[in-house]
């Protein structure tokens, strides 16, 4: 199952560098759900997992926050003076 949604506004500053679009992929693996969040502009992807019976919105928010963290860390590593 694949979905599209606007980049998360929840939490991390700096936001998604790809203009706010995030692609989601959901994979049920036994008793848990794996959510993959992809920034289409950079091709960066992260994954999180949680109970399959839990909230998909919470998993999406968690994945977006992790993606924003990874993108911000990559941007900081490329910043001058590093």
Backbone as JSON, one array per atom type, in Angstrom:
{
  "sequence": "XXXXXXXXXXXXXXXXXXXXXXXXXXXXXXXXXXXXXXXXXXXXXXXXXXXXXXXXXXXXXXXXXXXXXXXXXXXXXXXXXX",
  "N": [[0.85, -1.17, 0.0], [0.71, 2.1, -0.93], [1.06, 5.56, -0.35], [0.46, 9.11, -0.64], [1.31, 12.15, 0.87], [1.21, 15.42, 2.3], [4.19, 17.0, 3.49], [5.12, 16.58, 6.87], [4.07, 18.82, 9.37], [4.57, 18.59, 11.93], [6.54, 19.09, 14.52], [9.7, 18.8, 13.95], [11.93, 21.39, 13.05], [12.75, 23.2, 10.08], [11.85, 21.45, 8.22], [10.74, 19.48, 5.39], [12.9, 19.3, 2.71], [12.07, 18.93, 0.13], [9.92, 20.47, -0.77], [7.72, 19.79, 0.67], [6.44, 17.39, 0.04], [5.92, 13.99, 0.77], [6.43, 10.58, 0.32], [4.74, 7.59, 1.16], [5.06, 4.23, 2.17], [3.45, 1.3, 3.13], [3.93, -1.65, 4.88], [2.77, -4.65, 5.98], [4.05, -6.78, 8.35], [3.84, -9.63, 9.76], [2.87, -9.2, 13.03], [3.34, -6.53, 13.09], [3.51, -3.2, 11.63], [5.29, -1.81, 9.04], [6.49, 1.29, 8.1], [7.55, 3.21, 5.46], [9.06, 6.19, 4.69], [9.59, 8.51, 2.15], [11.55, 11.04, 0.71], [10.88, 12.6, -2.17], [12.44, 14.44, -3.59], [15.13, 14.14, -2.88], [15.47, 11.46, -2.68], [15.9, 10.25, -0.32], [15.24, 7.88, 2.18], [13.51, 6.57, 5.01], [12.65, 4.28, 7.64], [10.14, 3.13, 9.9], [8.68, 1.17, 12.52], [5.81, -0.34, 13.99], [3.09, -1.5, 16.1], [0.73, -3.41, 14.25], [-1.9, -3.07, 14.8], [-2.04, -0.59, 15.77], [-2.13, 3.06, 15.55], [-2.12, 4.34, 12.32], [-1.69, 6.95, 11.6], [-0.06, 7.91, 13.65], [2.25, 6.4, 13.18], [2.9, 7.42, 10.64], [3.45, 10.12, 11.28], [5.64, 9.74, 12.96], [7.45, 8.61, 11.15], [7.75, 10.76, 9.34], [8.9, 12.67, 11.03], [11.32, 11.39, 11.59], [12.4, 11.3, 9.01], [12.69, 14.06, 8.51], [14.62, 14.63, 10.45], [16.82, 13.15, 9.48], [17.21, 14.42, 6.99], [17.8, 17.04, 7.85], [20.14, 16.55, 9.29], [21.82, 15.69, 7.23], [21.92, 18.03, 5.73], [23.21, 19.71, 7.52], [25.68, 18.5, 7.65], [26.67, 19.1, 5.17], [26.99, 21.78, 5.3], [28.9, 24.82, 5.16], [32.09, 25.01, 6.76], [32.23, 22.64, 8.08]],
  "CA": [[0.0, 0.0, 0.0], [1.52, 3.3, -1.05], [0.24, 6.77, -0.26], [1.14, 10.39, -0.71], [0.77, 13.13, 1.8], [2.06, 16.59, 2.47], [5.22, 16.85, 4.51], [4.61, 16.82, 8.21], [4.34, 20.08, 10.03], [4.63, 18.28, 13.35], [7.73, 18.85, 15.31], [11.04, 19.23, 13.58], [12.02, 22.6, 12.27], [13.51, 23.04, 8.86], [10.91, 20.82, 7.3], [11.18, 18.65, 4.29], [13.52, 20.13, 1.7], [11.5, 18.65, -1.17], [8.7, 21.21, -1.03], [6.64, 19.32, 1.52], [5.87, 16.11, -0.36], [6.52, 12.78, 1.32], [5.79, 9.36, -0.14], [4.67, 6.58, 2.19], [4.79, 2.83, 1.81], [3.07, 0.53, 4.3], [4.12, -3.09, 4.72], [2.44, -5.41, 7.18], [4.97, -7.89, 8.54], [3.38, -10.31, 10.97], [2.04, -8.41, 13.93], [3.69, -5.11, 13.08], [3.4, -2.44, 10.39], [6.5, -1.06, 8.69], [6.18, 2.47, 7.29], [8.72, 3.79, 4.81], [8.82, 7.56, 4.24], [10.58, 8.85, 1.13], [11.57, 12.4, 0.19], [11.09, 12.4, -3.61], [13.44, 15.36, -4.14], [16.48, 13.66, -2.62], [15.5, 10.0, -2.69], [16.19, 9.78, 1.04], [14.14, 7.14, 2.78], [13.66, 6.06, 6.37], [11.55, 3.4, 8.0], [9.78, 2.94, 11.31], [7.76, 0.05, 12.68], [4.99, -0.31, 15.18], [2.06, -2.53, 16.08], [-0.18, -3.32, 13.11], [-3.21, -2.66, 15.3], [-1.9, 0.79, 16.25], [-2.53, 4.18, 14.71], [-1.28, 4.59, 11.14], [-1.32, 8.37, 11.62], [1.09, 8.04, 14.55], [3.39, 5.85, 12.46], [3.26, 8.37, 9.58], [4.08, 11.27, 11.92], [6.95, 9.3, 13.43], [8.3, 8.46, 9.96], [8.05, 12.1, 8.82], [9.86, 13.29, 11.94], [12.62, 10.74, 11.38], [12.89, 11.77, 7.71], [13.15, 15.44, 8.69], [15.86, 14.56, 11.21], [17.87, 12.68, 8.58], [17.47, 15.48, 6.01], [18.48, 18.15, 8.54], [21.5, 16.1, 9.6], [22.58, 15.69, 5.97], [22.14, 19.42, 5.35], [24.2, 20.26, 8.45], [26.97, 17.93, 7.29], [27.12, 19.77, 3.95], [27.13, 23.2, 5.56], [30.29, 25.3, 5.2], [32.7, 25.0, 8.09], [32.2, 21.28, 8.64]],
  "C": [[0.9, 1.23, 0.0], [0.61, 4.51, -0.99], [1.1, 8.0, -0.39], [0.49, 11.31, 0.3], [1.73, 14.3, 1.86], [3.06, 16.34, 3.58], [4.7, 17.26, 5.87], [5.01, 18.17, 8.75], [4.66, 19.82, 11.5], [6.02, 18.1, 13.89], [9.0, 19.48, 14.8], [11.02, 20.49, 12.74], [12.87, 22.35, 11.04], [12.67, 22.36, 7.8], [11.56, 19.99, 6.24], [11.71, 19.56, 3.19], [12.89, 19.95, 0.33], [10.18, 19.35, -1.43], [7.5, 20.65, -0.27], [6.04, 17.98, 1.14], [6.65, 14.96, 0.25], [5.73, 11.6, 0.78], [5.84, 8.33, 0.98], [4.43, 5.21, 1.58], [4.52, 2.08, 3.11], [3.24, -0.95, 3.98], [3.76, -3.77, 6.03], [3.36, -6.62, 7.22], [4.57, -8.56, 9.86], [2.48, -9.42, 11.79], [2.43, -6.94, 13.98], [3.57, -4.52, 11.69], [4.7, -1.67, 10.2], [6.07, 0.07, 7.77], [7.49, 3.03, 6.77], [8.31, 5.17, 4.32], [9.96, 7.96, 3.31], [10.42, 10.31, 0.75], [11.86, 12.29, -1.31], [12.17, 13.3, -4.21], [14.86, 14.81, -3.98], [16.6, 12.14, -2.72], [15.82, 9.41, -1.33], [14.99, 9.03, 1.57], [14.52, 6.64, 4.16], [12.5, 5.12, 6.63], [11.38, 3.36, 9.5], [8.82, 1.77, 11.35], [7.01, 0.2, 13.99], [3.93, -1.38, 15.08], [1.09, -2.33, 14.92], [-1.56, -2.86, 13.55], [-3.2, -1.22, 15.8], [-2.34, 1.81, 15.23], [-1.57, 4.36, 13.53], [-0.85, 6.05, 11.09], [-0.11, 8.6, 12.52], [2.35, 7.51, 13.87], [3.85, 6.8, 11.35], [3.97, 9.59, 10.17], [5.49, 10.93, 12.39], [7.92, 9.18, 12.26], [8.69, 9.82, 9.38], [9.06, 12.8, 9.72], [11.25, 12.7, 11.77], [13.23, 11.19, 10.06], [13.42, 13.19, 7.82], [14.47, 15.47, 9.45], [17.03, 14.17, 10.29], [18.22, 13.75, 7.55], [18.2, 16.66, 6.64], [19.91, 17.8, 8.88], [22.38, 16.11, 8.35], [22.89, 17.12, 5.54], [23.21, 20.05, 6.24], [25.59, 19.74, 8.1], [27.55, 18.6, 6.04], [27.39, 21.25, 4.15], [28.6, 23.59, 5.6], [30.82, 25.29, 6.62], [32.69, 23.65, 8.75], [33.19, 20.43, 7.93]]
}
